Amino acid sequence: MMRRGWARGSFVVRTPRGRPAVSAVVEDFVARCAADDRINGKFARTDIPRLKKMLVDQVTRATDGPATYAGRDMKETHARMEGTAGEFDALVEDLVASLDHLAVPKEDQGELLGPLAPMRGEIVEIESPESGQPLPETYQPAPALS
């Protein structure tokens, strides 16, 4: 369970072991995505340590926290991935499940989910409810962290 204390721009919510809330959410979220057959194929060639770092930085930055996001923009990252609307919806469901699991208050969930909605157009390439589509062979993932 998380302790309340989240303030926009300052990540003071911590898990009982003292890990920052954003890192805890990302850990749980990435594990859920890996177990979700609706979307895990899209992460087949992803460098998971890089993904986690980029997600923590991006979420922290998007919510005015103290981080610099140095990853690719969403359009470039997802270009030629052939992501569907159904896969985007599944990803959002997994994120909400992680937030619920970690007892993040609904008000604070809105702060995290708000920046995701405008990214939909940069992520979804195929307007279809289908999910579980394979990652195209031509897709070029970001390089691994060195």
C-alpha positions as CSV (number, residue, x, y, z in Angstrom):
1,M,0.0,0.0,0.0
2,M,1.2,3.5,-0.8
3,R,1.2,6.4,1.6
4,R,-0.6,9.5,0.5
5,G,1.4,12.5,-0.1
6,W,1.7,13.0,-3.9
7,A,1.9,16.6,-4.9
8,R,2.2,17.7,-8.5
9,G,5.9,18.0,-9.4
10,S,7.2,16.2,-6.2
11,F,7.1,12.5,-6.0
12,V,6.8,12.0,-2.3
13,V,4.5,9.0,-2.4
14,R,6.6,6.0,-1.5
15,T,5.9,2.3,-1.2
16,P,6.5,0.8,2.2
17,R,10.0,-0.1,1.3
18,G,10.7,3.5,0.3
19,R,10.9,3.1,-3.4
20,P,9.7,6.0,-5.4
21,A,6.1,5.6,-6.5
22,V,6.8,6.0,-10.2
23,S,9.4,3.3,-10.2
24,A,7.0,1.0,-8.3
25,V,4.3,1.6,-10.9
26,V,6.6,1.0,-13.8
27,E,7.9,-2.2,-12.3
28,D,4.4,-3.6,-11.8
29,F,3.2,-2.2,-15.2
30,V,6.0,-3.8,-17.2
31,A,5.4,-7.1,-15.5
32,R,1.7,-6.9,-16.3
33,C,2.5,-6.1,-20.0
34,A,4.9,-9.0,-20.2
35,A,2.1,-11.4,-19.0
36,D,-0.6,-9.9,-21.2
37,D,-0.9,-11.8,-24.4
38,R,-2.9,-8.9,-25.9
39,I,0.2,-6.8,-26.0
40,N,3.4,-8.7,-25.0
41,G,4.3,-9.5,-28.6
42,K,4.9,-5.8,-29.2
43,F,7.7,-5.9,-26.6
44,A,9.4,-9.0,-28.1
45,R,12.6,-7.2,-29.0
46,T,12.5,-4.5,-26.4
47,D,15.4,-3.9,-24.1
48,I,13.5,-4.1,-20.8
49,P,16.0,-2.1,-18.6
50,R,15.9,0.7,-21.2
51,L,12.1,0.6,-21.3
52,K,11.8,0.8,-17.5
53,K,14.3,3.7,-17.3
54,M,12.6,5.6,-20.2
55,L,9.1,5.1,-18.6
56,V,10.2,6.3,-15.2
57,D,11.8,9.4,-16.8
58,Q,8.9,10.1,-19.1
59,V,6.2,9.7,-16.5
60,T,8.2,11.8,-14.0
61,R,8.8,14.5,-16.6
62,A,5.2,14.5,-17.9
63,T,3.9,15.1,-14.4
64,D,6.4,18.0,-13.8
65,G,8.7,15.9,-11.7
66,P,12.5,16.2,-11.5
67,A,13.6,14.1,-14.5
68,T,14.9,14.6,-18.0
69,Y,13.4,12.3,-20.6
70,A,16.0,11.6,-23.3
71,G,14.2,8.9,-25.2
72,R,12.7,8.9,-28.6
73,D,9.4,10.7,-29.1
74,M,6.3,8.5,-29.2
75,K,5.7,8.8,-32.9
76,E,9.3,7.7,-33.7
77,T,9.2,5.0,-31.1
78,H,6.0,3.4,-32.4
79,A,6.4,4.1,-36.1
80,R,6.0,0.8,-38.1
81,M,5.1,-1.1,-34.9
82,E,1.5,-1.5,-36.3
83,G,0.0,-0.9,-32.9
84,T,-3.8,-1.2,-32.8
85,A,-6.4,0.7,-30.8
86,G,-7.1,-2.6,-29.0
87,E,-3.5,-2.9,-28.0
88,F,-3.4,0.7,-26.8
89,D,-6.6,0.1,-24.7
90,A,-5.0,-3.1,-23.3
91,L,-1.9,-1.2,-22.3
92,V,-4.0,1.5,-20.5
93,E,-6.0,-1.3,-18.7
94,D,-2.7,-2.8,-17.5
95,L,-1.5,0.6,-16.3
96,V,-4.8,1.2,-14.4
97,A,-4.5,-2.3,-12.9
98,S,-1.0,-1.4,-11.7
99,L,-2.2,1.9,-10.2
100,D,-5.1,0.1,-8.5
101,H,-2.8,-2.7,-7.2
102,L,-0.5,-0.1,-5.7
103,A,-3.4,1.8,-4.2
104,V,-2.7,5.0,-6.0
105,P,-5.7,7.3,-5.3
106,K,-8.0,7.9,-8.3
107,E,-7.2,11.7,-8.3
108,D,-3.5,10.8,-8.6
109,Q,-4.2,8.2,-11.3
110,G,-5.7,11.0,-13.3
111,E,-2.4,12.9,-13.0
112,L,-0.5,9.9,-14.4
113,L,-3.1,9.0,-17.1
114,G,-3.8,12.5,-18.3
115,P,-0.5,12.8,-20.3
116,L,-1.1,9.4,-21.9
117,A,-4.4,10.3,-23.7
118,P,-2.8,12.8,-26.1
119,M,-0.2,10.2,-27.1
120,R,-2.8,7.8,-28.5
121,G,-2.5,9.4,-32.0
122,E,1.3,9.0,-32.0
123,I,1.1,5.3,-30.8
124,V,-1.9,3.8,-32.6
125,E,-1.3,3.1,-36.3
126,I,-4.3,0.8,-36.9
127,E,-7.8,1.7,-35.8
128,S,-8.9,-1.8,-34.9
129,P,-10.1,-3.4,-31.7
130,E,-7.8,-6.4,-32.4
131,S,-4.9,-7.1,-30.0
132,G,-2.2,-9.7,-29.8
133,Q,-0.7,-8.8,-33.2
134,P,2.9,-9.7,-33.7
135,L,5.6,-7.1,-33.9
136,P,6.5,-6.6,-37.6
137,E,9.9,-8.0,-38.6
138,T,10.8,-4.5,-40.0
139,Y,10.3,-2.7,-36.7
140,Q,13.5,-1.3,-35.3
141,P,13.5,-1.0,-31.5
142,A,15.6,1.6,-29.7
143,P,19.2,0.5,-28.9
144,A,19.9,-1.1,-25.6
145,L,21.3,0.9,-22.7
146,S,25.0,0.8,-22.6
